[in-house]
Amino acid sequence: MLEHLTDEAKAPRRIVIVGGEGFVGGAIVRAARDSGVQVLSLGRNDIDLLSLNAADALASALKPNDSLIAAAAIAVSYTHLR
């Protein structure tokens, strides 16, 4: 269960979206930017989540007050489903 430590709701300073170039992540990026929230969108060209240094790469992109959204997934080509 998520526990908020503030008495009132306020917008995050910056949202970091892993998978921000995908279908779901892209929608989150657009909604956040439309709401005036600063966004760092990270796609597979920015961080390879399958690499051994993925955690270090992500940690170096984060600032202390960032909010992180994980919207990354392995995309399957529709041609493989036929």
Secondary structure, DSSP 4 states (H G I P E B T S, - for coil): -----SSS----SEEEEETTTSHHHHHHHHHHHHTT-EEEEE-TTT--TTSTTHHHHHHHH--TT-EEEE-------GGGG-
